[in-house]
Amino acid sequence: MLFFSFFKTLVDQEITVELKNDVEIKGTLKSIDQYLNLKLDNISANTTKYPHLIAVRNLFIRGSNIRYIHINPSLVDTNLLQDASRREAMASAGDKIGGK
Amino acid sequence: MSALKSFLDEKVKVVTSDGRLFIGVLEGFDQSSNIVLSKSFERIFSPTEPTKDLELGSYLIRGEQIVIVGMLDDEEESQTDYDKIHGFQLKDTKNALR
């Protein structure tokens, strides 16, 4: 659930999503769910090559078809993310020892 | 998963993992983002031929096939002359990394 929480901190920020079909979409992140499905507002995409998204402003992207998400580095606290990763790894290791 | 709720009863454009584009009214959806469209049609772009619309009626699209569900701005859509718009077929989502 770490990356779900992480992406929740990026809500209302501008991100670029690269999909597995090679399409790139820039937009404002509006919501995210447990599957990392995204909702983007005010999107822009290359409609000259692929006119499929003409007249679309707000869209839902299924998480399973996302390849990369480009984030402005200033929005990411890598130290905090590393700490959180360690904490989550420790917690799940503890669960195993505890017999869960 | 409530992200699709705001698109209910609205006209949407749906891109599927095989690169096709469906347009219709979003009638319903579920946890796995399976969706049902009514009054739907498939739109086919070509670099040379005029754009084609294929009438389909009601359609259920399985969630795992869905890439994008986008809300359609009716005004901008009606101002677009699709006979004059050419484009490439979208790739599917199975293509390997460059």
N, CA and C atoms of all chains as a GROMACS GRO file, in nm:
protein
  594
    1MET      N    1   0.082  -0.122   0.000
    1MET     CA    2   0.000   0.000   0.000
    1MET      C    3   0.085   0.127   0.000
    2LEU      N    4   0.219   0.110   0.004
    2LEU     CA    5   0.307   0.227   0.015
    2LEU      C    6   0.289   0.322  -0.103
    3PHE      N    7   0.287   0.265  -0.225
    3PHE     CA    8   0.280   0.354  -0.341
    3PHE      C    9   0.143   0.415  -0.360
    4PHE      N   10   0.041   0.347  -0.308
    4PHE     CA   11  -0.092   0.407  -0.305
    4PHE      C   12  -0.087   0.534  -0.220
    5SER      N   13  -0.028   0.522  -0.099
    5SER     CA   14  -0.016   0.640  -0.012
    5SER      C   15   0.070   0.748  -0.077
    6PHE      N   16   0.180   0.702  -0.141
    6PHE     CA   17   0.270   0.798  -0.205
    6PHE      C   18   0.198   0.879  -0.312
    7PHE      N   19   0.122   0.809  -0.398
    7PHE     CA   20   0.053   0.880  -0.506
    7PHE      C   21  -0.058   0.970  -0.452
    8LYS      N   22  -0.111   0.935  -0.335
    8LYS     CA   23  -0.213   1.023  -0.277
    8LYS      C   24  -0.154   1.160  -0.242
    9THR      N   25  -0.022   1.162  -0.211
    9THR     CA   26   0.041   1.291  -0.180
    9THR      C   27   0.062   1.374  -0.308
   10LEU      N   28   0.047   1.311  -0.425
   10LEU     CA   29   0.068   1.383  -0.551
   10LEU      C   30  -0.061   1.438  -0.611
   11VAL      N   31  -0.172   1.418  -0.542
   11VAL     CA   32  -0.300   1.466  -0.594
   11VAL      C   33  -0.294   1.618  -0.615
   12ASP      N   34  -0.352   1.663  -0.725
   12ASP     CA   35  -0.352   1.803  -0.769
   12ASP      C   36  -0.220   1.848  -0.830
   13GLN      N   37  -0.127   1.756  -0.846
   13GLN     CA   38  -0.001   1.791  -0.914
   13GLN      C   39  -0.008   1.745  -1.059
   14GLU      N   40   0.075   1.808  -1.142
   14GLU     CA   41   0.078   1.768  -1.284
   14GLU      C   42   0.175   1.653  -1.304
   15ILE      N   43   0.129   1.546  -1.370
   15ILE     CA   44   0.215   1.431  -1.398
   15ILE      C   45   0.199   1.392  -1.545
   16THR      N   46   0.296   1.315  -1.594
   16THR     CA   47   0.284   1.260  -1.729
   16THR      C   48   0.281   1.109  -1.717
   17VAL      N   49   0.185   1.046  -1.780
   17VAL     CA   50   0.169   0.902  -1.773
   17VAL      C   51   0.205   0.842  -1.908
   18GLU      N   52   0.296   0.745  -1.906
   18GLU     CA   53   0.327   0.673  -2.030
   18GLU      C   54   0.261   0.537  -2.021
   19LEU      N   55   0.178   0.508  -2.122
   19LEU     CA   56   0.103   0.383  -2.122
   19LEU      C   57   0.176   0.274  -2.198
   20LYS      N   58   0.131   0.152  -2.178
   20LYS     CA   59   0.195   0.038  -2.247
   20LYS      C   60   0.171   0.040  -2.397
   21ASN      N   61   0.073   0.122  -2.444
   21ASN     CA   62   0.055   0.133  -2.589
   21ASN      C   63   0.134   0.252  -2.645
   22ASP      N   64   0.235   0.299  -2.568
   22ASP     CA   65   0.328   0.406  -2.608
   22ASP      C   66   0.266   0.546  -2.609
   23VAL      N   67   0.142   0.561  -2.565
   23VAL     CA   68   0.080   0.693  -2.561
   23VAL      C   69   0.123   0.764  -2.434
   24GLU      N   70   0.154   0.894  -2.446
   24GLU     CA   71   0.186   0.974  -2.327
   24GLU      C   72   0.078   1.078  -2.304
   25ILE      N   73   0.033   1.086  -2.180
   25ILE     CA   74  -0.072   1.180  -2.146
   25ILE      C   75  -0.028   1.264  -2.027
   26LYS      N   76  -0.036   1.398  -2.043
   26LYS     CA   77  -0.004   1.487  -1.932
   26LYS      C   78  -0.134   1.537  -1.873
   27GLY      N   79  -0.140   1.550  -1.741
   27GLY     CA   80  -0.261   1.601  -1.680
   27GLY      C   81  -0.245   1.617  -1.530
   28THR      N   82  -0.348   1.674  -1.469
   28THR     CA   83  -0.348   1.694  -1.324
   28THR      C   84  -0.406   1.570  -1.257
   29LEU      N   85  -0.330   1.511  -1.166
   29LEU     CA   86  -0.377   1.392  -1.095
   29LEU      C   87  -0.493   1.428  -1.004
   30LYS      N   88  -0.608   1.365  -1.025
   30LYS     CA   89  -0.725   1.399  -0.944
   30LYS      C   90  -0.759   1.291  -0.843
   31SER      N   91  -0.738   1.164  -0.882
   31SER     CA   92  -0.759   1.062  -0.779
   31SER      C   93  -0.685   0.935  -0.815
   32ILE      N   94  -0.670   0.851  -0.716
   32ILE     CA   95  -0.595   0.726  -0.730
   32ILE      C   96  -0.662   0.623  -0.641
   33ASP      N   97  -0.661   0.496  -0.683
   33ASP     CA   98  -0.718   0.393  -0.597
   33ASP      C   99  -0.617   0.282  -0.572
   34GLN      N  100  -0.661   0.178  -0.504
   34GLN     CA  101  -0.570   0.070  -0.460
   34GLN      C  102  -0.502  -0.003  -0.576
   35TYR      N  103  -0.566  -0.003  -0.695
   35TYR     CA  104  -0.505  -0.069  -0.810
   35TYR      C  105  -0.412   0.024  -0.886
   36LEU      N  106  -0.391   0.145  -0.833
   36LEU     CA  107  -0.319   0.253  -0.900
   36LEU      C  108  -0.388   0.294  -1.030
   37ASN      N  109  -0.519   0.276  -1.037
   37ASN     CA  110  -0.598   0.340  -1.142
   37ASN      C  111  -0.593   0.490  -1.116
   38LEU      N  112  -0.581   0.570  -1.220
   38LEU     CA  113  -0.568   0.714  -1.203
   38LEU      C  114  -0.686   0.787  -1.264
   39LYS      N  115  -0.713   0.906  -1.212
   39LYS     CA  116  -0.802   0.998  -1.282
   39LYS      C  117  -0.724   1.126  -1.308
   40LEU      N  118  -0.718   1.167  -1.434
   40LEU     CA  119  -0.646   1.289  -1.471
   40LEU      C  120  -0.746   1.392  -1.524
   41ASP      N  121  -0.724   1.520  -1.487
   41ASP     CA  122  -0.804   1.630  -1.539
   41ASP      C  123  -0.719   1.716  -1.632
   42ASN      N  124  -0.787   1.790  -1.719
   42ASN     CA  125  -0.719   1.883  -1.811
   42ASN      C  126  -0.602   1.819  -1.885
   43ILE      N  127  -0.629   1.709  -1.950
   43ILE     CA  128  -0.521   1.633  -2.010
   43ILE      C  129  -0.475   1.695  -2.143
   44SER      N  130  -0.349   1.666  -2.177
   44SER     CA  131  -0.303   1.695  -2.311
   44SER      C  132  -0.229   1.573  -2.363
   45ALA      N  133  -0.251   1.543  -2.490
   45ALA     CA  134  -0.187   1.427  -2.553
   45ALA      C  135  -0.163   1.462  -2.699
   46ASN      N  136  -0.079   1.383  -2.764
   46ASN     CA  137  -0.050   1.408  -2.906
   46ASN      C  138  -0.166   1.359  -2.993
   47THR      N  139  -0.259   1.453  -3.026
   47THR     CA  140  -0.378   1.410  -3.101
   47THR      C  141  -0.356   1.415  -3.252
   48THR      N  142  -0.238   1.461  -3.297
   48THR     CA  143  -0.213   1.460  -3.441
   48THR      C  144  -0.186   1.320  -3.491
   49LYS      N  145  -0.103   1.247  -3.415
   49LYS     CA  146  -0.074   1.110  -3.455
   49LYS      C  147  -0.190   1.016  -3.417
   50TYR      N  148  -0.238   1.032  -3.294
   50TYR     CA  149  -0.349   0.950  -3.246
   50TYR      C  150  -0.467   1.041  -3.210
   51PRO      N  151  -0.564   1.059  -3.300
   51PRO     CA  152  -0.675   1.152  -3.273
   51PRO      C  153  -0.778   1.096  -3.175
   52HIS      N  154  -0.749   0.982  -3.116
   52HIS     CA  155  -0.847   0.912  -3.033
   52HIS      C  156  -0.896   0.995  -2.914
   53LEU      N  157  -0.812   1.085  -2.863
   53LEU     CA  158  -0.852   1.156  -2.741
   53LEU      C  159  -0.897   1.299  -2.766
   54ILE      N  160  -0.933   1.330  -2.892
   54ILE     CA  161  -0.991   1.461  -2.921
   54ILE      C  162  -1.120   1.476  -2.840
   55ALA      N  163  -1.142   1.597  -2.785
   55ALA     CA  164  -1.262   1.630  -2.708
   55ALA      C  165  -1.268   1.559  -2.573
   56VAL      N  166  -1.156   1.506  -2.527
   56VAL     CA  167  -1.152   1.447  -2.393
   56VAL      C  168  -1.068   1.537  -2.302
   57ARG      N  169  -1.124   1.576  -2.188
   57ARG     CA  170  -1.050   1.660  -2.093
   57ARG      C  171  -1.013   1.582  -1.968
   58ASN      N  172  -1.110   1.506  -1.919
   58ASN     CA  173  -1.087   1.431  -1.796
   58ASN      C  174  -1.095   1.283  -1.828
   59LEU      N  175  -1.001   1.206  -1.775
   59LEU     CA  176  -1.009   1.064  -1.805
   59LEU      C  177  -0.961   0.976  -1.692
   60PHE      N  178  -1.001   0.850  -1.706
   60PHE     CA  179  -0.968   0.745  -1.611
   60PHE      C  180  -0.869   0.652  -1.681
   61ILE      N  181  -0.759   0.621  -1.616
   61ILE     CA  182  -0.662   0.529  -1.675
   61ILE      C  183  -0.654   0.404  -1.589
   62ARG      N  184  -0.663   0.286  -1.651
   62ARG     CA  185  -0.654   0.163  -1.573
   62ARG      C  186  -0.508   0.138  -1.537
   63GLY      N  187  -0.482   0.119  -1.408
   63GLY     CA  188  -0.346   0.104  -1.358
   63GLY      C  189  -0.265  -0.004  -1.428
   64SER      N  190  -0.331  -0.113  -1.466
   64SER     CA  191  -0.261  -0.227  -1.523
   64SER      C  192  -0.200  -0.195  -1.659
   65ASN      N  193  -0.242  -0.086  -1.722
   65ASN     CA  194  -0.189  -0.051  -1.854
   65ASN      C  195  -0.091   0.065  -1.851
   66ILE      N  196  -0.047   0.103  -1.731
   66ILE     CA  197   0.052   0.210  -1.717
   66ILE      C  198   0.192   0.152  -1.720
   67ARG      N  199   0.280   0.213  -1.800
   67ARG     CA  200   0.420   0.169  -1.800
   67ARG      C  201   0.503   0.256  -1.705
   68TYR      N  202   0.500   0.386  -1.724
   68TYR     CA  203   0.574   0.479  -1.637
   68TYR      C  204   0.485   0.595  -1.596
   69ILE      N  205   0.521   0.655  -1.482
   69ILE     CA  206   0.462   0.784  -1.446
   69ILE      C  207   0.577   0.881  -1.425
   70HIS      N  208   0.579   0.988  -1.502
   70HIS     CA  209   0.685   1.089  -1.487
   70HIS      C  210   0.640   1.191  -1.384
   71ILE      N  211   0.726   1.213  -1.284
   71ILE     CA  212   0.693   1.304  -1.175
   71ILE      C  213   0.803   1.410  -1.165
   72ASN      N  214   0.764   1.532  -1.140
   72ASN     CA  215   0.861   1.636  -1.113
   72ASN      C  216   0.944   1.599  -0.989
   73PRO      N  217   1.079   1.592  -1.001
   73PRO     CA  218   1.162   1.545  -0.889
   73PRO      C  219   1.140   1.626  -0.762
   74SER      N  220   1.103   1.753  -0.777
   74SER     CA  221   1.086   1.835  -0.656
   74SER      C  222   0.967   1.789  -0.572
   75LEU      N  223   0.880   1.704  -0.631
   75LEU     CA  224   0.762   1.659  -0.557
   75LEU      C  225   0.788   1.530  -0.481
   76VAL      N  226   0.910   1.474  -0.497
   76VAL     CA  227   0.939   1.345  -0.435
   76VAL      C  228   1.048   1.361  -0.329
   77ASP      N  229   1.017   1.322  -0.208
   77ASP     CA  230   1.118   1.318  -0.102
   77ASP      C  231   1.172   1.176  -0.097
   78THR      N  232   1.286   1.153  -0.166
   78THR     CA  233   1.337   1.017  -0.180
   78THR      C  234   1.378   0.956  -0.046
   79ASN      N  235   1.432   1.039   0.044
   79ASN     CA  236   1.471   0.987   0.176
   79ASN      C  237   1.350   0.934   0.251
   80LEU      N  238   1.244   1.012   0.245
   80LEU     CA  239   1.121   0.971   0.313
   80LEU      C  240   1.068   0.841   0.254
   81LEU      N  241   1.076   0.831   0.122
   81LEU     CA  242   1.026   0.712   0.052
   81LEU      C  243   1.110   0.589   0.088
   82GLN      N  244   1.242   0.608   0.096
   82GLN     CA  245   1.329   0.497   0.135
   82GLN      C  246   1.298   0.451   0.277
   83ASP      N  247   1.282   0.548   0.367
   83ASP     CA  248   1.249   0.514   0.507
   83ASP      C  249   1.118   0.436   0.513
   84ALA      N  250   1.020   0.485   0.438
   84ALA     CA  251   0.888   0.419   0.440
   84ALA      C  252   0.899   0.278   0.383
   85SER      N  253   0.982   0.260   0.278
   85SER     CA  254   1.001   0.126   0.220
   85SER      C  255   1.061   0.032   0.323
   86ARG      N  256   1.165   0.081   0.394
   86ARG     CA  257   1.228  -0.002   0.497
   86ARG      C  258   1.128  -0.040   0.604
   87ARG      N  259   1.050   0.060   0.646
   87ARG     CA  260   0.953   0.033   0.753
   87ARG      C  261   0.852  -0.073   0.708
   88GLU      N  262   0.807  -0.062   0.583
   88GLU     CA  263   0.709  -0.159   0.535
   88GLU      C  264   0.771  -0.298   0.523
   89ALA      N  265   0.899  -0.305   0.478
   89ALA     CA  266   0.967  -0.434   0.467
   89ALA      C  267   0.984  -0.497   0.605
   90MET      N  268   1.022  -0.412   0.703
   90MET     CA  269   1.037  -0.461   0.842
   90MET      C  270   0.904  -0.515   0.893
   91ALA      N  271   0.800  -0.442   0.869
   91ALA     CA  272   0.668  -0.483   0.920
   91ALA      C  273   0.628  -0.617   0.861
   92SER      N  274   0.652  -0.638   0.730
   92SER     CA  275   0.608  -0.765   0.672
   92SER      C  276   0.700  -0.878   0.716
   93ALA      N  277   0.830  -0.849   0.741
   93ALA     CA  278   0.920  -0.950   0.796
   93ALA      C  279   0.872  -0.991   0.934
   94GLY      N  280   0.833  -0.894   1.015
   94GLY     CA  281   0.780  -0.920   1.149
   94GLY      C  282   0.658  -1.008   1.145
   95ASP      N  283   0.572  -0.986   1.046
   95ASP     CA  284   0.453  -1.067   1.030
   95ASP      C  285   0.488  -1.213   1.008
   96LYS      N  286   0.594  -1.236   0.926
   96LYS     CA  287   0.632  -1.373   0.895
   96LYS      C  288   0.682  -1.445   1.020
   97ILE      N  289   0.769  -1.374   1.098
   97ILE     CA  290   0.821  -1.434   1.221
   97ILE      C  291   0.706  -1.460   1.318
   98GLY      N  292   0.612  -1.368   1.322
   98GLY     CA  293   0.497  -1.383   1.410
   98GLY      C  294   0.401  -1.493   1.364
   99GLY      N  295   0.427  -1.553   1.249
   99GLY     CA  296   0.346  -1.665   1.204
   99GLY      C  297   0.220  -1.626   1.130
  100LYS      N  298   0.213  -1.500   1.083
  100LYS     CA  299   0.095  -1.457   1.007
  100LYS      C  300   0.102  -1.501   0.863
  101MET      N  301  -1.210   0.289  -0.651
  101MET     CA  302  -1.270   0.253  -0.780
  101MET      C  303  -1.389   0.342  -0.812
  102SER      N  304  -1.413   0.439  -0.725
  102SER     CA  305  -1.530   0.525  -0.751
  102SER      C  306  -1.496   0.632  -0.854
  103ALA      N  307  -1.374   0.626  -0.911
  103ALA     CA  308  -1.332   0.728  -1.006
  103ALA      C  309  -1.422   0.731  -1.130
  104LEU      N  310  -1.480   0.616  -1.164
  104LEU     CA  311  -1.564   0.612  -1.284
  104LEU      C  312  -1.705   0.665  -1.256
  105LYS      N  313  -1.735   0.685  -1.128
  105LYS     CA  314  -1.871   0.724  -1.091
  105LYS      C  315  -1.910   0.858  -1.155
  106SER      N  316  -1.814   0.949  -1.162
  106SER     CA  317  -1.845   1.081  -1.217
  106SER      C  318  -1.870   1.076  -1.368
  107PHE      N  319  -1.840   0.962  -1.432
  107PHE     CA  320  -1.862   0.951  -1.577
  107PHE      C  321  -1.995   0.882  -1.609
  108LEU      N  322  -2.065   0.834  -1.506
  108LEU     CA  323  -2.192   0.763  -1.529
  108LEU      C  324  -2.291   0.849  -1.605
  109ASP      N  325  -2.362   0.788  -1.701
  109ASP     CA  326  -2.462   0.858  -1.782
  109ASP      C  327  -2.401   0.962  -1.874
  110GLU      N  328  -2.269   0.968  -1.882
  110GLU     CA  329  -2.204   1.063  -1.972
  110GLU      C  330  -2.153   0.987  -2.094
  111LYS      N  331  -2.132   1.064  -2.202
  111LYS     CA  332  -2.069   1.005  -2.321
  111LYS      C  333  -1.922   0.988  -2.293
  112VAL      N  334  -1.869   0.870  -2.321
  112VAL     CA  335  -1.727   0.844  -2.295
  112VAL      C  336  -1.659   0.784  -2.418
  113LYS      N  337  -1.527   0.806  -2.422
  113LYS     CA  338  -1.444   0.739  -2.522
  113LYS      C  339  -1.362   0.634  -2.448
  114VAL      N  340  -1.363   0.513  -2.497
  114VAL     CA  341  -1.292   0.405  -2.431
  114VAL      C  342  -1.186   0.348  -2.525
  115VAL      N  343  -1.060   0.347  -2.478
  115VAL     CA  344  -0.952   0.286  -2.554
  115VAL      C  345  -0.926   0.149  -2.494
  116THR      N  346  -0.921   0.046  -2.577
  116THR     CA  347  -0.900  -0.090  -2.526
  116THR      C  348  -0.756  -0.135  -2.552
  117SER      N  349  -0.719  -0.246  -2.489
  117SER     CA  350  -0.579  -0.291  -2.495
  117SER      C  351  -0.538  -0.340  -2.633
  118ASP      N  352  -0.636  -0.367  -2.722
  118ASP     CA  353  -0.599  -0.403  -2.859
  118ASP      C  354  -0.593  -0.279  -2.948
  119GLY      N  355  -0.606  -0.159  -2.890
  119GLY     CA  356  -0.588  -0.035  -2.963
  119GLY      C  357  -0.713   0.020  -3.029
  120ARG      N  358  -0.828  -0.036  -2.995
  120ARG     CA  359  -0.952   0.013  -3.057
  120ARG      C  360  -1.015   0.123  -2.972
  121LEU      N  361  -1.101   0.203  -3.038
  121LEU     CA  362  -1.168   0.315  -2.971
  121LEU      C  363  -1.319   0.296  -2.979
  122PHE      N  364  -1.383   0.290  -2.861
  122PHE     CA  365  -1.528   0.279  -2.854
  122PHE      C  366  -1.585   0.406  -2.794
  123ILE      N  367  -1.701   0.448  -2.845
  123ILE     CA  368  -1.768   0.566  -2.793
  123ILE      C  369  -1.910   0.528  -2.758
  124GLY      N  370  -1.956   0.570  -2.640
  124GLY     CA  371  -2.093   0.536  -2.599
  124GLY      C  372  -2.126   0.603  -2.468
  125VAL      N  373  -2.247   0.575  -2.418
  125VAL     CA  374  -2.288   0.630  -2.290
  125VAL      C  375  -2.255   0.527  -2.182
  126LEU      N  376  -2.185   0.571  -2.077
  126LEU     CA  377  -2.145   0.479  -1.969
  126LEU      C  378  -2.267   0.446  -1.883
  127GLU      N  379  -2.312   0.322  -1.890
  127GLU     CA  380  -2.431   0.282  -1.815
  127GLU      C  381  -2.395   0.221  -1.680
  128GLY      N  382  -2.278   0.158  -1.672
  128GLY     CA  383  -2.243   0.098  -1.544
  128GLY      C  384  -2.100   0.048  -1.543
  129PHE      N  385  -2.051   0.019  -1.422
  129PHE     CA  386  -1.915  -0.032  -1.408
  129PHE      C  387  -1.907  -0.108  -1.276
  130ASP      N  388  -1.799  -0.182  -1.256
  130ASP     CA  389  -1.784  -0.252  -1.129
  130ASP      C  390  -1.640  -0.243  -1.079
  131GLN      N  391  -1.612  -0.315  -0.970
  131GLN     CA  392  -1.481  -0.322  -0.905
  131GLN      C  393  -1.363  -0.345  -1.000
  132SER      N  394  -1.383  -0.436  -1.098
  132SER     CA  395  -1.273  -0.472  -1.188
  132SER      C  396  -1.271  -0.381  -1.311
  133SER      N  397  -1.344  -0.271  -1.305
  133SER     CA  398  -1.364  -0.176  -1.415
  133SER      C  399  -1.419  -0.240  -1.542
  134ASN      N  400  -1.496  -0.350  -1.527
  134ASN     CA  401  -1.582  -0.393  -1.636
  134ASN      C  402  -1.682  -0.280  -1.659
  135ILE      N  403  -1.712  -0.249  -1.784
  135ILE     CA  404  -1.807  -0.140  -1.809
  135ILE      C  405  -1.911  -0.181  -1.913
  136VAL      N  406  -2.026  -0.113  -1.904
  136VAL     CA  407  -2.131  -0.132  -2.004
  136VAL      C  408  -2.156   0.002  -2.073
  137LEU      N  409  -2.154  -0.001  -2.206
  137LEU     CA  410  -2.184   0.117  -2.286
  137LEU      C  411  -2.315   0.097  -2.358
  138SER      N  412  -2.393   0.204  -2.373
  138SER     CA  413  -2.512   0.196  -2.459
  138SER      C  414  -2.490   0.292  -2.575
  139LYS      N  415  -2.570   0.277  -2.679
  139LYS     CA  416  -2.561   0.359  -2.802
  139LYS      C  417  -2.416   0.368  -2.848
  140SER      N  418  -2.347   0.255  -2.846
  140SER     CA  419  -2.203   0.262  -2.870
  140SER      C  420  -2.168   0.239  -3.017
  141PHE      N  421  -2.052   0.288  -3.054
  141PHE     CA  422  -1.997   0.261  -3.186
  141PHE      C  423  -1.846   0.258  -3.177
  142GLU      N  424  -1.784   0.192  -3.273
  142GLU     CA  425  -1.638   0.190  -3.279
  142GLU      C  426  -1.595   0.290  -3.384
  143ARG      N  427  -1.491   0.368  -3.352
  143ARG     CA  428  -1.441   0.468  -3.448
  143ARG      C  429  -1.305   0.420  -3.499
  144ILE      N  430  -1.290   0.417  -3.631
  144ILE     CA  431  -1.166   0.368  -3.690
  144ILE      C  432  -1.096   0.479  -3.767
  145PHE      N  433  -0.976   0.515  -3.722
  145PHE     CA  434  -0.898   0.618  -3.790
  145PHE      C  435  -0.803   0.552  -3.890
  146SER      N  436  -0.772   0.626  -3.994
  146SER     CA  437  -0.678   0.577  -4.093
  146SER      C  438  -0.594   0.694  -4.144
  147PRO      N  439  -0.466   0.669  -4.178
  147PRO     CA  440  -0.382   0.778  -4.229
  147PRO      C  441  -0.429   0.830  -4.365
  148THR      N  442  -0.503   0.749  -4.438
  148THR     CA  443  -0.541   0.788  -4.574
  148THR      C  444  -0.693   0.794  -4.594
  149GLU      N  445  -0.765   0.694  -4.543
  149GLU     CA  446  -0.910   0.686  -4.562
  149GLU      C  447  -0.982   0.781  -4.465
  150PRO      N  448  -1.108   0.819  -4.499
  150PRO     CA  449  -1.186   0.897  -4.401
  150PRO      C  450  -1.218   0.813  -4.277
  151THR      N  451  -1.244   0.880  -4.165
  151THR     CA  452  -1.275   0.810  -4.040
  151THR      C  453  -1.407   0.734  -4.053
  152LYS      N  454  -1.408   0.611  -4.001
  152LYS     CA  455  -1.529   0.528  -4.009
  152LYS      C  456  -1.590   0.507  -3.872
  153ASP      N  457  -1.723   0.513  -3.862
  153ASP     CA  458  -1.794   0.479  -3.738
  153ASP      C  459  -1.876   0.352  -3.761
  154LEU      N  460  -1.857   0.253  -3.675
  154LEU     CA  461  -1.931   0.127  -3.685
  154LEU      C  462  -2.032   0.118  -3.572
  155GLU      N  463  -2.160   0.116  -3.604
  155GLU     CA  464  -2.263   0.107  -3.500
  155GLU      C  465  -2.257  -0.028  -3.428
  156LEU      N  466  -2.268  -0.026  -3.295
  156LEU     CA  467  -2.258  -0.150  -3.219
  156LEU      C  468  -2.376  -0.174  -3.124
  157GLY      N  469  -2.443  -0.069  -3.078
  157GLY     CA  470  -2.550  -0.086  -2.981
  157GLY      C  471  -2.496  -0.093  -2.840
  158SER      N  472  -2.546  -0.185  -2.758
  158SER     CA  473  -2.498  -0.198  -2.620
  158SER      C  474  -2.378  -0.291  -2.616
  159TYR      N  475  -2.280  -0.255  -2.536
  159TYR     CA  476  -2.155  -0.330  -2.533
  159TYR      C  477  -2.107  -0.345  -2.390
  160LEU      N  478  -2.061  -0.465  -2.356
  160LEU     CA  479  -1.994  -0.482  -2.227
  160LEU      C  480  -1.846  -0.502  -2.256
  161ILE      N  481  -1.762  -0.423  -2.194
  161ILE     CA  482  -1.619  -0.437  -2.215
  161ILE      C  483  -1.555  -0.485  -2.085
  162ARG      N  484  -1.479  -0.593  -2.096
  162ARG     CA  485  -1.416  -0.651  -1.979
  162ARG      C  486  -1.306  -0.557  -1.926
  163GLY      N  487  -1.300  -0.544  -1.793
  163GLY     CA  488  -1.208  -0.451  -1.730
  163GLY      C  489  -1.064  -0.466  -1.773
  164GLU      N  490  -1.016  -0.589  -1.784
  164GLU     CA  491  -0.875  -0.608  -1.817
  164GLU      C  492  -0.840  -0.560  -1.958
  165GLN      N  493  -0.944  -0.537  -2.040
  165GLN     CA  494  -0.923  -0.486  -2.177
  165GLN      C  495  -0.912  -0.334  -2.181
  166ILE      N  496  -0.948  -0.269  -2.068
  166ILE     CA  497  -0.962  -0.124  -2.072
  166ILE      C  498  -0.831  -0.051  -2.044
  167VAL      N  499  -0.798   0.045  -2.128
  167VAL     CA  500  -0.681   0.128  -2.105
  167VAL      C  501  -0.724   0.266  -2.054
  168ILE      N  502  -0.816   0.330  -2.127
  168ILE     CA  503  -0.859   0.465  -2.092
  168ILE      C  504  -1.010   0.476  -2.103
  169VAL      N  505  -1.071   0.544  -2.006
  169VAL     CA  506  -1.210   0.586  -2.019
  169VAL      C  507  -1.209   0.738  -2.005
  170GLY      N  508  -1.242   0.809  -2.111
  170GLY     CA  509  -1.234   0.955  -2.106
  170GLY      C  510  -1.370   1.018  -2.126
  171MET      N  511  -1.400   1.121  -2.047
  171MET     CA  512  -1.528   1.188  -2.063
  171MET      C  513  -1.522   1.279  -2.184
  172LEU      N  514  -1.630   1.275  -2.263
  172LEU     CA  515  -1.632   1.344  -2.390
  172LEU      C  516  -1.696   1.483  -2.375
  173ASP      N  517  -1.628   1.583  -2.428
  173ASP     CA  518  -1.684   1.718  -2.431
  173ASP      C  519  -1.765   1.731  -2.559
  174ASP      N  520  -1.900   1.729  -2.543
  174ASP     CA  521  -1.990   1.725  -2.659
  174ASP      C  522  -1.968   1.840  -2.756
  175GLU      N  523  -1.943   1.959  -2.700
  175GLU     CA  524  -1.927   2.077  -2.785
  175GLU      C  525  -1.805   2.062  -2.876
  176GLU      N  526  -1.692   2.028  -2.814
  176GLU     CA  527  -1.569   2.013  -2.892
  176GLU      C  528  -1.584   1.898  -2.993
  177GLU      N  529  -1.654   1.792  -2.950
  177GLU     CA  530  -1.674   1.677  -3.037
  177GLU      C  531  -1.755   1.716  -3.160
  178SER      N  532  -1.861   1.796  -3.140
  178SER     CA  533  -1.947   1.831  -3.254
  178SER      C  534  -1.878   1.932  -3.346
  179GLN      N  535  -1.781   2.006  -3.293
  179GLN     CA  536  -1.708   2.101  -3.378
  179GLN      C  537  -1.598   2.033  -3.461
  180THR      N  538  -1.569   1.907  -3.427
  180THR     CA  539  -1.461   1.838  -3.498
  180THR      C  540  -1.515   1.769  -3.623
  181ASP      N  541  -1.452   1.796  -3.735
  181ASP     CA  542  -1.494   1.732  -3.860
  181ASP      C  543  -1.409   1.608  -3.882
  182TYR      N  544  -1.465   1.493  -3.841
  182TYR     CA  545  -1.386   1.370  -3.842
  182TYR      C  546  -1.354   1.319  -3.984
  183ASP      N  547  -1.430   1.371  -4.085
  183ASP     CA  548  -1.397   1.331  -4.221
  183ASP      C  549  -1.259   1.381  -4.262
  184LYS      N  550  -1.219   1.492  -4.198
  184LYS     CA  551  -1.091   1.553  -4.237
  184LYS      C  552  -0.978   1.512  -4.144
  185ILE      N  553  -1.008   1.429  -4.045
  185ILE     CA  554  -0.905   1.392  -3.948
  185ILE      C  555  -0.848   1.254  -3.981
  186HIS      N  556  -0.717   1.251  -3.988
  186HIS     CA  557  -0.650   1.124  -4.016
  186HIS      C  558  -0.557   1.092  -3.901
  187GLY      N  559  -0.539   0.965  -3.877
  187GLY     CA  560  -0.450   0.928  -3.768
  187GLY      C  561  -0.410   0.783  -3.781
  188PHE      N  562  -0.319   0.745  -3.694
  188PHE     CA  563  -0.271   0.608  -3.697
  188PHE      C  564  -0.352   0.522  -3.602
  189GLN      N  565  -0.353   0.395  -3.628
  189GLN     CA  566  -0.414   0.300  -3.536
  189GLN      C  567  -0.328   0.297  -3.410
  190LEU      N  568  -0.393   0.298  -3.294
  190LEU     CA  569  -0.316   0.288  -3.170
  190LEU      C  570  -0.252   0.150  -3.161
  191LYS      N  571  -0.136   0.146  -3.096
  191LYS     CA  572  -0.074   0.016  -3.072
  191LYS      C  573  -0.151  -0.058  -2.963
  192ASP      N  574  -0.130  -0.189  -2.954
  192ASP     CA  575  -0.190  -0.260  -2.842
  192ASP      C  576  -0.096  -0.244  -2.720
  193THR      N  577  -0.136  -0.299  -2.608
  193THR     CA  578  -0.055  -0.280  -2.487
  193THR      C  579   0.044  -0.393  -2.468
  194LYS      N  580   0.057  -0.479  -2.569
  194LYS     CA  581   0.143  -0.596  -2.553
  194LYS      C  582   0.282  -0.573  -2.612
  195ASN      N  583   0.302  -0.454  -2.677
  195ASN     CA  584   0.429  -0.436  -2.744
  195ASN      C  585   0.545  -0.421  -2.646
  196ALA      N  586   0.657  -0.483  -2.680
  196ALA     CA  587   0.772  -0.488  -2.591
  196ALA      C  588   0.837  -0.351  -2.581
  197LEU      N  589   0.911  -0.330  -2.474
  197LEU     CA  590   0.984  -0.204  -2.456
  197LEU      C  591   1.088  -0.188  -2.565
  198ARG      N  592   1.104  -0.058  -2.606
  198ARG     CA  593   1.204  -0.035  -2.712
  198ARG      C  594   1.343  -0.070  -2.663
   0.00000   0.00000   0.00000
